[in-house]
């Protein structure tokens, strides 16, 4: 019988990015800063409400 292997750790490369919301008057002049701890391409393709 094959041994069960559990991967308990993985390498994480945090990334930071900033964006503005020019279409939202309440946030006029604001720069929002966010960070990721996983796949940033997934975060960037997900709309922020």
PDBQT receptor file of N, H, CA, C and O in Angstrom, charges set to zero:
ATOM      1  N   UNK A   1       0.839  -1.174   0.000  1.00  0.00    +0.000 N 
ATOM      2  CA  UNK A   1       0.000   0.000   0.000  1.00  0.00    +0.000 C 
ATOM      3  C   UNK A   1       0.893   1.248   0.000  1.00  0.00    +0.000 C 
ATOM      4  O   UNK A   1       1.877   1.318   0.736  1.00  0.00    +0.000 OA
ATOM      5  N   UNK A   2       0.538   2.223  -0.829  1.00  0.00    +0.000 N 
ATOM      6  H   UNK A   2      -0.261   2.167  -1.427  1.00  0.00    +0.000 HD
ATOM      7  CA  UNK A   2       1.320   3.452  -0.949  1.00  0.00    +0.000 C 
ATOM      8  C   UNK A   2       1.096   4.345   0.265  1.00  0.00    +0.000 C 
ATOM      9  O   UNK A   2      -0.006   4.416   0.809  1.00  0.00    +0.000 OA
ATOM     10  N   UNK A   3       2.152   5.017   0.673  1.00  0.00    +0.000 N 
ATOM     11  H   UNK A   3       3.047   4.959   0.231  1.00  0.00    +0.000 HD
ATOM     12  CA  UNK A   3       2.062   5.928   1.811  1.00  0.00    +0.000 C 
ATOM     13  C   UNK A   3       1.349   7.209   1.410  1.00  0.00    +0.000 C 
ATOM     14  O   UNK A   3       1.516   7.698   0.292  1.00  0.00    +0.000 OA
ATOM     15  N   UNK A   4       0.564   7.744   2.315  1.00  0.00    +0.000 N 
ATOM     16  H   UNK A   4       0.429   7.347   3.222  1.00  0.00    +0.000 HD
ATOM     17  CA  UNK A   4      -0.123   9.013   2.076  1.00  0.00    +0.000 C 
ATOM     18  C   UNK A   4       0.842  10.145   2.375  1.00  0.00    +0.000 C 
ATOM     19  O   UNK A   4       1.471  10.179   3.433  1.00  0.00    +0.000 OA
ATOM     20  N   UNK A   5       0.954  11.084   1.420  1.00  0.00    +0.000 N 
ATOM     21  H   UNK A   5       0.444  11.056   0.561  1.00  0.00    +0.000 HD
ATOM     22  CA  UNK A   5       1.832  12.230   1.612  1.00  0.00    +0.000 C 
ATOM     23  C   UNK A   5       0.973  13.490   1.664  1.00  0.00    +0.000 C 
ATOM     24  O   UNK A   5       0.157  13.742   0.778  1.00  0.00    +0.000 OA
ATOM     25  N   UNK A   6       1.174  14.263   2.707  1.00  0.00    +0.000 N 
ATOM     26  H   UNK A   6       1.837  14.058   3.427  1.00  0.00    +0.000 HD
ATOM     27  CA  UNK A   6       0.433  15.507   2.886  1.00  0.00    +0.000 C 
ATOM     28  C   UNK A   6       1.411  16.665   2.810  1.00  0.00    +0.000 C 
ATOM     29  O   UNK A   6       2.397  16.711   3.545  1.00  0.00    +0.000 OA
ATOM     30  N   UNK A   7       1.127  17.602   1.910  1.00  0.00    +0.000 N 
ATOM     31  H   UNK A   7       0.326  17.565   1.313  1.00  0.00    +0.000 HD
ATOM     32  CA  UNK A   7       1.969  18.792   1.772  1.00  0.00    +0.000 C 
ATOM     33  C   UNK A   7       1.426  19.852   2.728  1.00  0.00    +0.000 C 
ATOM     34  O   UNK A   7       0.341  20.393   2.511  1.00  0.00    +0.000 OA
ATOM     35  N   UNK A   8       2.176  20.144   3.774  1.00  0.00    +0.000 N 
ATOM     36  H   UNK A   8       3.057  19.705   3.950  1.00  0.00    +0.000 HD
ATOM     37  CA  UNK A   8       1.691  21.062   4.802  1.00  0.00    +0.000 C 
ATOM     38  C   UNK A   8       2.168  22.495   4.625  1.00  0.00    +0.000 C 
ATOM     39  O   UNK A   8       1.644  23.398   5.277  1.00  0.00    +0.000 OA
ATOM     40  N   UNK A   9       3.125  22.722   3.779  1.00  0.00    +0.000 N 
ATOM     41  H   UNK A   9       3.551  21.989   3.249  1.00  0.00    +0.000 HD
ATOM     42  CA  UNK A   9       3.622  24.083   3.561  1.00  0.00    +0.000 C 
ATOM     43  C   UNK A   9       3.786  24.341   2.078  1.00  0.00    +0.000 C 
ATOM     44  O   UNK A   9       3.940  23.420   1.277  1.00  0.00    +0.000 OA
ATOM     45  N   UNK A  10       3.751  25.596   1.740  1.00  0.00    +0.000 N 
ATOM     46  H   UNK A  10       3.626  26.345   2.391  1.00  0.00    +0.000 HD
ATOM     47  CA  UNK A  10       4.034  26.001   0.361  1.00  0.00    +0.000 C 
ATOM     48  C   UNK A  10       4.686  27.376   0.401  1.00  0.00    +0.000 C 
ATOM     49  O   UNK A  10       4.475  28.143   1.341  1.00  0.00    +0.000 OA
ATOM     50  N   UNK A  11       5.464  27.679  -0.604  1.00  0.00    +0.000 N 
ATOM     51  H   UNK A  11       5.636  27.056  -1.367  1.00  0.00    +0.000 HD
ATOM     52  CA  UNK A  11       6.147  28.960  -0.680  1.00  0.00    +0.000 C 
ATOM     53  C   UNK A  11       5.123  30.040  -1.035  1.00  0.00    +0.000 C 
ATOM     54  O   UNK A  11       4.326  29.878  -1.959  1.00  0.00    +0.000 OA
ATOM     55  N   UNK A  12       5.160  31.123  -0.296  1.00  0.00    +0.000 N 
ATOM     56  H   UNK A  12       5.808  31.255   0.455  1.00  0.00    +0.000 HD
ATOM     57  CA  UNK A  12       4.246  32.239  -0.528  1.00  0.00    +0.000 C 
ATOM     58  C   UNK A  12       5.069  33.479  -0.828  1.00  0.00    +0.000 C 
ATOM     59  O   UNK A  12       6.004  33.811  -0.100  1.00  0.00    +0.000 OA
ATOM     60  N   UNK A  13       4.710  34.160  -1.911  1.00  0.00    +0.000 N 
ATOM     61  H   UNK A  13       3.951  33.891  -2.503  1.00  0.00    +0.000 HD
ATOM     62  CA  UNK A  13       5.384  35.404  -2.278  1.00  0.00    +0.000 C 
ATOM     63  C   UNK A  13       4.337  36.518  -2.242  1.00  0.00    +0.000 C 
ATOM     64  O   UNK A  13       3.569  36.675  -3.191  1.00  0.00    +0.000 OA
ATOM     65  N   UNK A  14       4.302  37.287  -1.159  1.00  0.00    +0.000 N 
ATOM     66  H   UNK A  14       4.926  37.160  -0.388  1.00  0.00    +0.000 HD
ATOM     67  CA  UNK A  14       3.311  38.362  -1.064  1.00  0.00    +0.000 C 
ATOM     68  C   UNK A  14       3.540  39.436  -2.131  1.00  0.00    +0.000 C 
ATOM     69  O   UNK A  14       4.676  39.731  -2.502  1.00  0.00    +0.000 OA
ATOM     70  N   UNK A  15       2.462  40.000  -2.605  1.00  0.00    +0.000 N 
ATOM     71  H   UNK A  15       1.539  39.761  -2.304  1.00  0.00    +0.000 HD
ATOM     72  CA  UNK A  15       2.543  41.063  -3.595  1.00  0.00    +0.000 C 
ATOM     73  C   UNK A  15       1.615  42.193  -3.158  1.00  0.00    +0.000 C 
ATOM     74  O   UNK A  15       0.557  41.949  -2.580  1.00  0.00    +0.000 OA
ATOM     75  N   UNK A  16       2.015  43.416  -3.435  1.00  0.00    +0.000 N 
ATOM     76  H   UNK A  16       2.875  43.614  -3.905  1.00  0.00    +0.000 HD
ATOM     77  CA  UNK A  16       1.197  44.591  -3.138  1.00  0.00    +0.000 C 
ATOM     78  C   UNK A  16       0.858  45.298  -4.436  1.00  0.00    +0.000 C 
ATOM     79  O   UNK A  16       1.658  45.315  -5.372  1.00  0.00    +0.000 OA
ATOM     80  N   UNK A  17      -0.324  45.877  -4.488  1.00  0.00    +0.000 N 
ATOM     81  H   UNK A  17      -0.973  45.862  -3.728  1.00  0.00    +0.000 HD
ATOM     82  CA  UNK A  17      -0.690  46.673  -5.650  1.00  0.00    +0.000 C 
ATOM     83  C   UNK A  17      -1.610  47.798  -5.210  1.00  0.00    +0.000 C 
ATOM     84  O   UNK A  17      -2.215  47.737  -4.140  1.00  0.00    +0.000 OA
ATOM     85  N   UNK A  18      -1.709  48.822  -6.043  1.00  0.00    +0.000 N 
ATOM     86  H   UNK A  18      -1.217  48.871  -6.912  1.00  0.00    +0.000 HD
ATOM     87  CA  UNK A  18      -2.544  49.983  -5.736  1.00  0.00    +0.000 C 
ATOM     88  C   UNK A  18      -3.421  50.297  -6.937  1.00  0.00    +0.000 C 
ATOM     89  O   UNK A  18      -3.062  50.018  -8.081  1.00  0.00    +0.000 OA
ATOM     90  N   UNK A  19      -4.579  50.883  -6.652  1.00  0.00    +0.000 N 
ATOM     91  H   UNK A  19      -4.871  51.109  -5.723  1.00  0.00    +0.000 HD
ATOM     92  CA  UNK A  19      -5.487  51.244  -7.731  1.00  0.00    +0.000 C 
ATOM     93  C   UNK A  19      -6.343  52.433  -7.298  1.00  0.00    +0.000 C 
ATOM     94  O   UNK A  19      -6.445  52.740  -6.110  1.00  0.00    +0.000 OA
ATOM     95  N   UNK A  20      -6.949  53.089  -8.270  1.00  0.00    +0.000 N 
ATOM     96  H   UNK A  20      -6.866  52.840  -9.235  1.00  0.00    +0.000 HD
ATOM     97  CA  UNK A  20      -7.867  54.187  -8.001  1.00  0.00    +0.000 C 
ATOM     98  C   UNK A  20      -9.233  53.826  -8.555  1.00  0.00    +0.000 C 
ATOM     99  O   UNK A  20      -9.359  52.931  -9.391  1.00  0.00    +0.000 OA
ATOM    100  N   UNK A  21     -10.250  54.523  -8.087  1.00  0.00    +0.000 N 
ATOM    101  H   UNK A  21     -10.148  55.250  -7.408  1.00  0.00    +0.000 HD
ATOM    102  CA  UNK A  21     -11.615  54.291  -8.574  1.00  0.00    +0.000 C 
ATOM    103  C   UNK A  21     -12.175  55.623  -9.076  1.00  0.00    +0.000 C 
ATOM    104  O   UNK A  21     -12.964  56.262  -8.378  1.00  0.00    +0.000 OA
ATOM    105  N   UNK A  22     -11.777  56.048 -10.277  1.00  0.00    +0.000 N 
ATOM    106  H   UNK A  22     -11.137  55.529 -10.844  1.00  0.00    +0.000 HD
ATOM    107  CA  UNK A  22     -12.212  57.355 -10.781  1.00  0.00    +0.000 C 
ATOM    108  C   UNK A  22     -13.721  57.451 -11.007  1.00  0.00    +0.000 C 
ATOM    109  O   UNK A  22     -14.256  58.559 -11.057  1.00  0.00    +0.000 OA
ATOM    110  N   UNK A  23     -14.420  56.326 -11.146  1.00  0.00    +0.000 N 
ATOM    111  H   UNK A  23     -13.986  55.426 -11.106  1.00  0.00    +0.000 HD
ATOM    112  CA  UNK A  23     -15.864  56.356 -11.376  1.00  0.00    +0.000 C 
ATOM    113  C   UNK A  23     -16.682  56.451 -10.100  1.00  0.00    +0.000 C 
ATOM    114  O   UNK A  23     -17.912  56.461 -10.159  1.00  0.00    +0.000 OA
ATOM    115  N   UNK A  24     -16.026  56.520  -8.947  1.00  0.00    +0.000 N 
ATOM    116  H   UNK A  24     -15.027  56.512  -8.899  1.00  0.00    +0.000 HD
ATOM    117  CA  UNK A  24     -16.742  56.587  -7.662  1.00  0.00    +0.000 C 
ATOM    118  C   UNK A  24     -16.429  57.932  -7.005  1.00  0.00    +0.000 C 
ATOM    119  O   UNK A  24     -15.353  58.106  -6.433  1.00  0.00    +0.000 OA
ATOM    120  N   UNK A  25     -17.359  58.879  -7.084  1.00  0.00    +0.000 N 
ATOM    121  H   UNK A  25     -18.233  58.738  -7.549  1.00  0.00    +0.000 HD
ATOM    122  CA  UNK A  25     -17.101  60.225  -6.547  1.00  0.00    +0.000 C 
ATOM    123  C   UNK A  25     -16.753  60.226  -5.055  1.00  0.00    +0.000 C 
ATOM    124  O   UNK A  25     -15.987  61.081  -4.611  1.00  0.00    +0.000 OA
ATOM    125  N   UNK A  26     -17.287  59.307  -4.289  1.00  0.00    +0.000 N 
ATOM    126  H   UNK A  26     -17.910  58.613  -4.650  1.00  0.00    +0.000 HD
ATOM    127  CA  UNK A  26     -17.013  59.267  -2.851  1.00  0.00    +0.000 C 
ATOM    128  C   UNK A  26     -15.538  58.998  -2.565  1.00  0.00    +0.000 C 
ATOM    129  O   UNK A  26     -15.041  59.360  -1.499  1.00  0.00    +0.000 OA
ATOM    130  N   UNK A  27     -14.841  58.374  -3.496  1.00  0.00    +0.000 N 
ATOM    131  H   UNK A  27     -15.245  58.080  -4.362  1.00  0.00    +0.000 HD
ATOM    132  CA  UNK A  27     -13.425  58.045  -3.306  1.00  0.00    +0.000 C 
ATOM    133  C   UNK A  27     -12.512  58.883  -4.196  1.00  0.00    +0.000 C 
ATOM    134  O   UNK A  27     -11.401  58.461  -4.516  1.00  0.00    +0.000 OA
ATOM    135  N   UNK A  28     -12.969  60.061  -4.596  1.00  0.00    +0.000 N 
ATOM    136  H   UNK A  28     -13.872  60.404  -4.337  1.00  0.00    +0.000 HD
ATOM    137  CA  UNK A  28     -12.182  60.932  -5.466  1.00  0.00    +0.000 C 
ATOM    138  C   UNK A  28     -10.864  61.306  -4.784  1.00  0.00    +0.000 C 
ATOM    139  O   UNK A  28     -10.865  61.831  -3.671  1.00  0.00    +0.000 OA
ATOM    140  N   UNK A  29      -9.750  61.036  -5.449  1.00  0.00    +0.000 N 
ATOM    141  H   UNK A  29      -9.749  60.610  -6.353  1.00  0.00    +0.000 HD
ATOM    142  CA  UNK A  29      -8.434  61.361  -4.926  1.00  0.00    +0.000 C 
ATOM    143  C   UNK A  29      -7.811  60.271  -4.065  1.00  0.00    +0.000 C 
ATOM    144  O   UNK A  29      -6.670  60.411  -3.624  1.00  0.00    +0.000 OA
ATOM    145  N   UNK A  30      -8.532  59.202  -3.821  1.00  0.00    +0.000 N 
ATOM    146  H   UNK A  30      -9.459  59.089  -4.179  1.00  0.00    +0.000 HD
ATOM    147  CA  UNK A  30      -8.008  58.110  -3.000  1.00  0.00    +0.000 C 
ATOM    148  C   UNK A  30      -7.197  57.134  -3.851  1.00  0.00    +0.000 C 
ATOM    149  O   UNK A  30      -7.519  56.902  -5.016  1.00  0.00    +0.000 OA
ATOM    150  N   UNK A  31      -6.173  56.581  -3.279  1.00  0.00    +0.000 N 
ATOM    151  H   UNK A  31      -5.912  56.770  -2.333  1.00  0.00    +0.000 HD
ATOM    152  CA  UNK A  31      -5.444  55.467  -3.873  1.00  0.00    +0.000 C 
ATOM    153  C   UNK A  31      -5.565  54.298  -2.904  1.00  0.00    +0.000 C 
ATOM    154  O   UNK A  31      -5.131  54.385  -1.756  1.00  0.00    +0.000 OA
ATOM    155  N   UNK A  32      -6.149  53.220  -3.368  1.00  0.00    +0.000 N 
ATOM    156  H   UNK A  32      -6.501  53.149  -4.301  1.00  0.00    +0.000 HD
ATOM    157  CA  UNK A  32      -6.345  52.052  -2.507  1.00  0.00    +0.000 C 
ATOM    158  C   UNK A  32      -5.158  51.113  -2.676  1.00  0.00    +0.000 C 
ATOM    159  O   UNK A  32      -4.686  50.884  -3.790  1.00  0.00    +0.000 OA
ATOM    160  N   UNK A  33      -4.693  50.585  -1.581  1.00  0.00    +0.000 N 
ATOM    161  H   UNK A  33      -5.077  50.770  -0.676  1.00  0.00    +0.000 HD
ATOM    162  CA  UNK A  33      -3.545  49.679  -1.589  1.00  0.00    +0.000 C 
ATOM    163  C   UNK A  33      -4.001  48.342  -1.032  1.00  0.00    +0.000 C 
ATOM    164  O   UNK A  33      -4.606  48.276   0.038  1.00  0.00    +0.000 OA
ATOM    165  N   UNK A  34      -3.706  47.280  -1.764  1.00  0.00    +0.000 N 
ATOM    166  H   UNK A  34      -3.215  47.333  -2.633  1.00  0.00    +0.000 HD
ATOM    167  CA  UNK A  34      -4.073  45.937  -1.329  1.00  0.00    +0.000 C 
ATOM    168  C   UNK A  34      -2.864  45.028  -1.412  1.00  0.00    +0.000 C 
ATOM    169  O   UNK A  34      -1.866  45.340  -2.062  1.00  0.00    +0.000 OA
ATOM    170  N   UNK A  35      -2.977  43.929  -0.754  1.00  0.00    +0.000 N 
ATOM    171  H   UNK A  35      -3.788  43.677  -0.226  1.00  0.00    +0.000 HD
ATOM    172  CA  UNK A  35      -1.908  42.944  -0.780  1.00  0.00    +0.000 C 
ATOM    173  C   UNK A  35      -2.474  41.559  -1.017  1.00  0.00    +0.000 C 
ATOM    174  O   UNK A  35      -3.651  41.302  -0.761  1.00  0.00    +0.000 OA
ATOM    175  N   UNK A  36      -1.647  40.690  -1.495  1.00  0.00    +0.000 N 
ATOM    176  H   UNK A  36      -0.691  40.898  -1.702  1.00  0.00    +0.000 HD
ATOM    177  CA  UNK A  36      -2.053  39.313  -1.720  1.00  0.00    +0.000 C 
ATOM    178  C   UNK A  36      -1.093  38.396  -0.992  1.00  0.00    +0.000 C 
ATOM    179  O   UNK A  36       0.034  38.776  -0.675  1.00  0.00    +0.000 OA
ATOM    180  N   UNK A  37      -1.542  37.209  -0.737  1.00  0.00    +0.000 N 
ATOM    181  H   UNK A  37      -2.457  36.900  -0.994  1.00  0.00    +0.000 HD
ATOM    182  CA  UNK A  37      -0.665  36.200  -0.169  1.00  0.00    +0.000 C 
ATOM    183  C   UNK A  37      -0.714  34.924  -0.999  1.00  0.00    +0.000 C 
ATOM    184  O   UNK A  37      -0.166  33.895  -0.604  1.00  0.00    +0.000 OA
ATOM    185  N   UNK A  38      -1.360  34.996  -2.131  1.00  0.00    +0.000 N 
ATOM    186  H   UNK A  38      -1.805  35.832  -2.452  1.00  0.00    +0.000 HD
ATOM    187  CA  UNK A  38      -1.473  33.830  -2.998  1.00  0.00    +0.000 C 
ATOM    188  C   UNK A  38      -1.240  34.225  -4.438  1.00  0.00    +0.000 C 
ATOM    189  O   UNK A  38      -0.291  34.947  -4.742  1.00  0.00    +0.000 OA
ATOM    190  N   UNK A  39      -2.095  33.758  -5.323  1.00  0.00    +0.000 N 
ATOM    191  H   UNK A  39      -2.866  33.171  -5.076  1.00  0.00    +0.000 HD
ATOM    192  CA  UNK A  39      -1.972  34.010  -6.759  1.00  0.00    +0.000 C 
ATOM    193  C   UNK A  39      -2.538  35.394  -7.081  1.00  0.00    +0.000 C 
ATOM    194  O   UNK A  39      -3.756  35.572  -7.090  1.00  0.00    +0.000 OA
ATOM    195  N   UNK A  40      -1.678  36.367  -7.342  1.00  0.00    +0.000 N 
ATOM    196  H   UNK A  40      -0.689  36.222  -7.334  1.00  0.00    +0.000 HD
ATOM    197  CA  UNK A  40      -2.141  37.730  -7.581  1.00  0.00    +0.000 C 
ATOM    198  C   UNK A  40      -2.895  37.848  -8.904  1.00  0.00    +0.000 C 
ATOM    199  O   UNK A  40      -3.723  38.747  -9.044  1.00  0.00    +0.000 OA
ATOM    200  N   UNK A  41      -2.641  36.981  -9.871  1.00  0.00    +0.000 N 
ATOM    201  H   UNK A  41      -1.968  36.251  -9.757  1.00  0.00    +0.000 HD
ATOM    202  CA  UNK A  41      -3.377  37.066 -11.132  1.00  0.00    +0.000 C 
ATOM    203  C   UNK A  41      -4.869  36.801 -10.892  1.00  0.00    +0.000 C 
ATOM    204  O   UNK A  41      -5.718  37.376 -11.573  1.00  0.00    +0.000 OA
ATOM    205  N   UNK A  42      -5.186  35.936  -9.929  1.00  0.00    +0.000 N 
ATOM    206  H   UNK A  42      -4.496  35.469  -9.375  1.00  0.00    +0.000 HD
ATOM    207  CA  UNK A  42      -6.563  35.682  -9.578  1.00  0.00    +0.000 C 
ATOM    208  C   UNK A  42      -7.172  36.922  -8.933  1.00  0.00    +0.000 C 
ATOM    209  O   UNK A  42      -8.305  37.287  -9.248  1.00  0.00    +0.000 OA
ATOM    210  N   UNK A  43      -6.441  37.567  -8.040  1.00  0.00    +0.000 N 
ATOM    211  H   UNK A  43      -5.522  37.270  -7.784  1.00  0.00    +0.000 HD
ATOM    212  CA  UNK A  43      -6.939  38.772  -7.374  1.00  0.00    +0.000 C 
ATOM    213  C   UNK A  43      -7.159  39.908  -8.366  1.00  0.00    +0.000 C 
ATOM    214  O   UNK A  43      -8.149  40.633  -8.265  1.00  0.00    +0.000 OA
ATOM    215  N   UNK A  44      -6.260  40.069  -9.310  1.00  0.00    +0.000 N 
ATOM    216  H   UNK A  44      -5.456  39.481  -9.392  1.00  0.00    +0.000 HD
ATOM    217  CA  UNK A  44      -6.383  41.169 -10.269  1.00  0.00    +0.000 C 
ATOM    218  C   UNK A  44      -7.513  40.947 -11.251  1.00  0.00    +0.000 C 
ATOM    219  O   UNK A  44      -8.031  41.916 -11.806  1.00  0.00    +0.000 OA
ATOM    220  N   UNK A  45      -7.916  39.702 -11.489  1.00  0.00    +0.000 N 
ATOM    221  H   UNK A  45      -7.495  38.915 -11.038  1.00  0.00    +0.000 HD
ATOM    222  CA  UNK A  45      -8.996  39.439 -12.418  1.00  0.00    +0.000 C 
ATOM    223  C   UNK A  45     -10.351  39.449 -11.722  1.00  0.00    +0.000 C 
ATOM    224  O   UNK A  45     -11.383  39.351 -12.385  1.00  0.00    +0.000 OA
ATOM    225  N   UNK A  46     -10.366  39.566 -10.388  1.00  0.00    +0.000 N 
ATOM    226  H   UNK A  46      -9.528  39.645  -9.849  1.00  0.00    +0.000 HD
ATOM    227  CA  UNK A  46     -11.606  39.591  -9.619  1.00  0.00    +0.000 C 
ATOM    228  C   UNK A  46     -12.000  41.034  -9.367  1.00  0.00    +0.000 C 
ATOM    229  O   UNK A  46     -11.201  41.809  -8.840  1.00  0.00    +0.000 OA
ATOM    230  N   UNK A  47     -13.245  41.416  -9.742  1.00  0.00    +0.000 N 
ATOM    231  H   UNK A  47     -13.894  40.787 -10.170  1.00  0.00    +0.000 HD
ATOM    232  CA  UNK A  47     -13.654  42.805  -9.534  1.00  0.00    +0.000 C 
ATOM    233  C   UNK A  47     -13.725  43.153  -8.054  1.00  0.00    +0.000 C 
ATOM    234  O   UNK A  47     -14.095  42.323  -7.224  1.00  0.00    +0.000 OA
ATOM    235  N   UNK A  48     -13.370  44.382  -7.739  1.00  0.00    +0.000 N 
ATOM    236  H   UNK A  48     -13.070  45.056  -8.413  1.00  0.00    +0.000 HD
ATOM    237  CA  UNK A  48     -13.416  44.876  -6.371  1.00  0.00    +0.000 C 
ATOM    238  C   UNK A  48     -14.636  45.770  -6.264  1.00  0.00    +0.000 C 
ATOM    239  O   UNK A  48     -14.792  46.706  -7.049  1.00  0.00    +0.000 OA
ATOM    240  N   UNK A  49     -15.490  45.495  -5.314  1.00  0.00    +0.000 N 
ATOM    241  H   UNK A  49     -15.363  44.735  -4.677  1.00  0.00    +0.000 HD
ATOM    242  CA  UNK A  49     -16.714  46.292  -5.134  1.00  0.00    +0.000 C 
ATOM    243  C   UNK A  49     -16.484  47.414  -4.167  1.00  0.00    +0.000 C 
ATOM    244  O   UNK A  49     -17.401  48.189  -3.892  1.00  0.00    +0.000 OA
TER     245      UNK A  49
